[in-house]
Amino acid sequence: MFDWPANGRLDVAVKGDQLRRAYLMTDPAHTPLKTEARPDGVTVLLPKDAPDPAVSVLAMEIGG
């Protein structure tokens, strides 16, 4: 992401039961980030600060 969400929330248009996990690529343990289901998708709760000031990568494992 080039523009890190100031509110720490990223809305994604994917059904909640399809998102297996989301994590930051800079995290070697691939610790899952918390998510919240919405009627039209999922909100991924991000850390306050971006791990990389230039560009941060969010991985999402989707299946089902």
N, CA, C and O atoms as a GROMACS GRO file, in nm:
protein
  256
    1MET      N    1   0.084  -0.116   0.000
    1MET     CA    2   0.000   0.000   0.000
    1MET      C    3   0.089   0.123   0.000
    1MET      O    4   0.182   0.134   0.080
    2PHE      N    5   0.060   0.215  -0.090
    2PHE     CA    6   0.133   0.341  -0.095
    2PHE      C    7   0.076   0.441   0.004
    2PHE      O    8   0.149   0.522   0.061
    3ASP      N    9  -0.055   0.433   0.026
    3ASP     CA   10  -0.122   0.524   0.118
    3ASP      C   11  -0.178   0.443   0.234
    3ASP      O   12  -0.281   0.378   0.222
    4TRP      N   13  -0.108   0.449   0.347
    4TRP     CA   14  -0.149   0.375   0.466
    4TRP      C   15  -0.273   0.441   0.525
    4TRP      O   16  -0.273   0.563   0.545
    5PRO      N   17  -0.378   0.366   0.555
    5PRO     CA   18  -0.500   0.424   0.610
    5PRO      C   19  -0.474   0.491   0.746
    5PRO      O   20  -0.424   0.427   0.838
    6ALA      N   21  -0.508   0.617   0.758
    6ALA     CA   22  -0.485   0.692   0.882
    6ALA      C   23  -0.564   0.634   0.998
    6ALA      O   24  -0.521   0.642   1.113
    7ASN      N   25  -0.679   0.574   0.968
    7ASN     CA   26  -0.762   0.518   1.075
    7ASN      C   27  -0.726   0.373   1.107
    7ASN      O   28  -0.788   0.312   1.194
    8GLY      N   29  -0.627   0.316   1.037
    8GLY     CA   30  -0.582   0.179   1.063
    8GLY      C   31  -0.680   0.073   1.016
    8GLY      O   32  -0.672  -0.041   1.060
    9ARG      N   33  -0.771   0.109   0.928
    9ARG     CA   34  -0.873   0.015   0.880
    9ARG      C   35  -0.870   0.010   0.727
    9ARG      O   36  -0.870   0.113   0.660
   10LEU      N   37  -0.868  -0.111   0.674
   10LEU     CA   38  -0.869  -0.129   0.529
   10LEU      C   39  -0.989  -0.215   0.492
   10LEU      O   40  -0.996  -0.332   0.529
   11ASP      N   41  -1.084  -0.157   0.419
   11ASP     CA   42  -1.202  -0.230   0.375
   11ASP      C   43  -1.169  -0.307   0.248
   11ASP      O   44  -1.115  -0.252   0.152
   12VAL      N   45  -1.204  -0.436   0.249
   12VAL     CA   46  -1.175  -0.525   0.137
   12VAL      C   47  -1.306  -0.589   0.092
   12VAL      O   48  -1.383  -0.638   0.175
   13ALA      N   49  -1.331  -0.589  -0.037
   13ALA     CA   50  -1.454  -0.647  -0.091
   13ALA      C   51  -1.437  -0.796  -0.113
   13ALA      O   52  -1.427  -0.843  -0.227
   14VAL      N   53  -1.435  -0.870  -0.004
   14VAL     CA   54  -1.428  -1.016  -0.009
   14VAL      C   55  -1.515  -1.067   0.105
   14VAL      O   56  -1.515  -1.009   0.214
   15LYS      N   57  -1.588  -1.174   0.081
   15LYS     CA   58  -1.675  -1.228   0.186
   15LYS      C   59  -1.590  -1.275   0.304
   15LYS      O   60  -1.483  -1.332   0.286
   16GLY      N   61  -1.640  -1.248   0.424
   16GLY     CA   62  -1.568  -1.282   0.546
   16GLY      C   63  -1.528  -1.428   0.557
   16GLY      O   64  -1.422  -1.459   0.610
   17ASP      N   65  -1.613  -1.518   0.507
   17ASP     CA   66  -1.580  -1.660   0.517
   17ASP      C   67  -1.478  -1.704   0.413
   17ASP      O   68  -1.430  -1.817   0.417
   18GLN      N   69  -1.443  -1.615   0.319
   18GLN     CA   70  -1.343  -1.649   0.218
   18GLN      C   71  -1.202  -1.604   0.258
   18GLN      O   72  -1.103  -1.656   0.206
   19LEU      N   73  -1.193  -1.508   0.348
   19LEU     CA   74  -1.062  -1.460   0.391
   19LEU      C   75  -1.010  -1.550   0.501
   19LEU      O   76  -1.060  -1.550   0.613
   20ARG      N   77  -0.908  -1.626   0.468
   20ARG     CA   78  -0.850  -1.718   0.567
   20ARG      C   79  -0.764  -1.643   0.666
   20ARG      O   80  -0.773  -1.665   0.787
   21ARG      N   81  -0.678  -1.553   0.615
   21ARG     CA   82  -0.600  -1.467   0.703
   21ARG      C   83  -0.536  -1.356   0.622
   21ARG      O   84  -0.518  -1.366   0.501
   22ALA      N   85  -0.501  -1.251   0.694
   22ALA     CA   86  -0.432  -1.137   0.635
   22ALA      C   87  -0.313  -1.105   0.726
   22ALA      O   88  -0.324  -1.111   0.848
   23TYR      N   89  -0.200  -1.073   0.664
   23TYR     CA   90  -0.080  -1.042   0.743
   23TYR      C   91   0.010  -0.951   0.663
   23TYR      O   92  -0.004  -0.938   0.541
   24LEU      N   93   0.103  -0.888   0.732
   24LEU     CA   94   0.199  -0.799   0.666
   24LEU      C   95   0.320  -0.880   0.622
   24LEU      O   96   0.372  -0.963   0.698
   25MET      N   97   0.365  -0.856   0.501
   25MET     CA   98   0.479  -0.932   0.448
   25MET      C   99   0.608  -0.906   0.525
   25MET      O  100   0.699  -0.988   0.520
   26THR      N  101   0.617  -0.795   0.594
   26THR     CA  102   0.738  -0.767   0.674
   26THR      C  103   0.743  -0.849   0.801
   26THR      O  104   0.847  -0.851   0.868
   27ASP      N  105   0.636  -0.916   0.836
   27ASP     CA  106   0.631  -0.999   0.957
   27ASP      C  107   0.674  -1.141   0.922
   27ASP      O  108   0.600  -1.213   0.856
   28PRO      N  109   0.794  -1.182   0.965
   28PRO     CA  110   0.842  -1.316   0.928
   28PRO      C  111   0.756  -1.429   0.983
   28PRO      O  112   0.756  -1.539   0.928
   29ALA      N  113   0.682  -1.404   1.091
   29ALA     CA  114   0.595  -1.506   1.149
   29ALA      C  115   0.458  -1.510   1.081
   29ALA      O  116   0.379  -1.600   1.107
   30HIS      N  117   0.430  -1.411   0.994
   30HIS     CA  118   0.302  -1.400   0.925
   30HIS      C  119   0.185  -1.406   1.025
   30HIS      O  120   0.087  -1.477   1.004
   31THR      N  121   0.199  -1.329   1.133
   31THR     CA  122   0.096  -1.322   1.236
   31THR      C  123  -0.032  -1.264   1.177
   31THR      O  124  -0.031  -1.155   1.121
   32PRO      N  125  -0.143  -1.337   1.190
   32PRO     CA  126  -0.268  -1.288   1.132
   32PRO      C  127  -0.313  -1.156   1.196
   32PRO      O  128  -0.304  -1.137   1.317
   33LEU      N  129  -0.360  -1.065   1.111
   33LEU     CA  130  -0.416  -0.940   1.159
   33LEU      C  131  -0.563  -0.963   1.194
   33LEU      O  132  -0.627  -1.052   1.139
   34LYS      N  133  -0.614  -0.884   1.285
   34LYS     CA  134  -0.756  -0.895   1.320
   34LYS      C  135  -0.840  -0.843   1.206
   34LYS      O  136  -0.800  -0.753   1.132
   35THR      N  137  -0.958  -0.900   1.192
   35THR     CA  138  -1.052  -0.858   1.088
   35THR      C  139  -1.191  -0.842   1.148
   35THR      O  140  -1.221  -0.898   1.253
   36GLU      N  141  -1.273  -0.766   1.080
   36GLU     CA  142  -1.413  -0.749   1.117
   36GLU      C  143  -1.499  -0.773   0.993
   36GLU      O  144  -1.472  -0.716   0.887
   37ALA      N  145  -1.601  -0.856   1.007
   37ALA     CA  146  -1.692  -0.882   0.895
   37ALA      C  147  -1.786  -0.763   0.878
   37ALA      O  148  -1.830  -0.702   0.975
   38ARG      N  149  -1.817  -0.732   0.751
   38ARG     CA  150  -1.915  -0.630   0.715
   38ARG      C  151  -2.012  -0.694   0.618
   38ARG      O  152  -1.981  -0.798   0.560
   39PRO      N  153  -2.129  -0.636   0.600
   39PRO     CA  154  -2.223  -0.694   0.503
   39PRO      C  155  -2.167  -0.704   0.361
   39PRO      O  156  -2.203  -0.793   0.285
   40ASP      N  157  -2.078  -0.611   0.325
   40ASP     CA  158  -2.024  -0.609   0.189
   40ASP      C  159  -1.877  -0.647   0.180
   40ASP      O  160  -1.812  -0.620   0.080
   41GLY      N  161  -1.824  -0.710   0.286
   41GLY     CA  162  -1.684  -0.750   0.282
   41GLY      C  163  -1.623  -0.765   0.420
   41GLY      O  164  -1.689  -0.806   0.515
   42VAL      N  165  -1.496  -0.730   0.428
   42VAL     CA  166  -1.419  -0.744   0.551
   42VAL      C  167  -1.336  -0.618   0.573
   42VAL      O  168  -1.290  -0.556   0.478
   43THR      N  169  -1.319  -0.582   0.698
   43THR     CA  170  -1.227  -0.475   0.734
   43THR      C  171  -1.105  -0.538   0.801
   43THR      O  172  -1.119  -0.611   0.899
   44VAL      N  173  -0.987  -0.510   0.749
   44VAL     CA  174  -0.862  -0.557   0.808
   44VAL      C  175  -0.811  -0.446   0.899
   44VAL      O  176  -0.798  -0.331   0.857
   45LEU      N  177  -0.783  -0.482   1.025
   45LEU     CA  178  -0.735  -0.386   1.123
   45LEU      C  179  -0.582  -0.384   1.119
   45LEU      O  180  -0.517  -0.484   1.150
   46LEU      N  181  -0.528  -0.271   1.080
   46LEU     CA  182  -0.384  -0.256   1.059
   46LEU      C  183  -0.317  -0.186   1.177
   46LEU      O  184  -0.385  -0.118   1.255
   47PRO      N  185  -0.186  -0.202   1.191
   47PRO     CA  186  -0.114  -0.125   1.293
   47PRO      C  187  -0.124   0.025   1.262
   47PRO      O  188  -0.150   0.065   1.148
   48LYS      N  189  -0.103   0.105   1.363
   48LYS     CA  190  -0.113   0.250   1.345
   48LYS      C  191  -0.015   0.301   1.240
   48LYS      O  192  -0.050   0.383   1.155
   49ASP      N  193   0.108   0.252   1.245
   49ASP     CA  194   0.212   0.298   1.153
   49ASP      C  195   0.244   0.192   1.049
   49ASP      O  196   0.249   0.072   1.078
   50ALA      N  197   0.267   0.237   0.927
   50ALA     CA  198   0.306   0.146   0.820
   50ALA      C  199   0.445   0.089   0.849
   50ALA      O  200   0.532   0.162   0.896
   51PRO      N  201   0.466  -0.039   0.823
   51PRO     CA  202   0.597  -0.098   0.847
   51PRO      C  203   0.706  -0.044   0.755
   51PRO      O  204   0.824  -0.045   0.790
   52ASP      N  205   0.667   0.004   0.638
   52ASP     CA  206   0.762   0.062   0.544
   52ASP      C  207   0.706   0.196   0.498
   52ASP      O  208   0.594   0.200   0.446
   53PRO      N  209   0.778   0.304   0.515
   53PRO     CA  210   0.723   0.435   0.479
   53PRO      C  211   0.698   0.453   0.329
   53PRO      O  212   0.616   0.536   0.290
   54ALA      N  213   0.767   0.378   0.246
   54ALA     CA  214   0.751   0.393   0.101
   54ALA      C  215   0.633   0.310   0.050
   54ALA      O  216   0.543   0.362  -0.016
   55VAL      N  217   0.634   0.180   0.082
   55VAL     CA  218   0.527   0.091   0.037
   55VAL      C  219   0.525  -0.030   0.131
   55VAL      O  220   0.628  -0.091   0.158
   56SER      N  221   0.407  -0.063   0.179
   56SER     CA  222   0.389  -0.181   0.265
   56SER      C  223   0.301  -0.281   0.192
   56SER      O  224   0.209  -0.243   0.119
   57VAL      N  225   0.329  -0.409   0.213
   57VAL     CA  226   0.256  -0.513   0.142
   57VAL      C  227   0.172  -0.594   0.242
   57VAL      O  228   0.222  -0.646   0.341
   58LEU      N  229   0.043  -0.603   0.211
   58LEU     CA  230  -0.050  -0.682   0.288
   58LEU      C  231  -0.081  -0.809   0.210
   58LEU      O  232  -0.127  -0.802   0.096
   59ALA      N  233  -0.057  -0.924   0.271
   59ALA     CA  234  -0.091  -1.051   0.207
   59ALA      C  235  -0.226  -1.096   0.259
   59ALA      O  236  -0.255  -1.084   0.378
   60MET      N  237  -0.308  -1.148   0.168
   60MET     CA  238  -0.439  -1.202   0.207
   60MET      C  239  -0.454  -1.340   0.147
   60MET      O  240  -0.444  -1.357   0.026
   61GLU      N  241  -0.479  -1.437   0.232
   61GLU     CA  242  -0.503  -1.573   0.186
   61GLU      C  243  -0.654  -1.592   0.175
   61GLU      O  244  -0.727  -1.585   0.273
   62ILE      N  245  -0.699  -1.616   0.052
   62ILE     CA  246  -0.841  -1.625   0.024
   62ILE      C  247  -0.869  -1.763  -0.033
   62ILE      O  248  -0.796  -1.814  -0.118
   63GLY      N  249  -0.974  -1.823   0.015
   63GLY     CA  250  -1.013  -1.954  -0.035
   63GLY      C  251  -1.158  -1.981  -0.005
   63GLY      O  252  -1.224  -1.906   0.067
   64GLY      N  253  -1.206  -2.089  -0.060
   64GLY     CA  254  -1.342  -2.131  -0.029
   64GLY      C  255  -1.435  -2.103  -0.137
   64GLY      O  256  -1.554  -2.133  -0.125
   0.00000   0.00000   0.00000
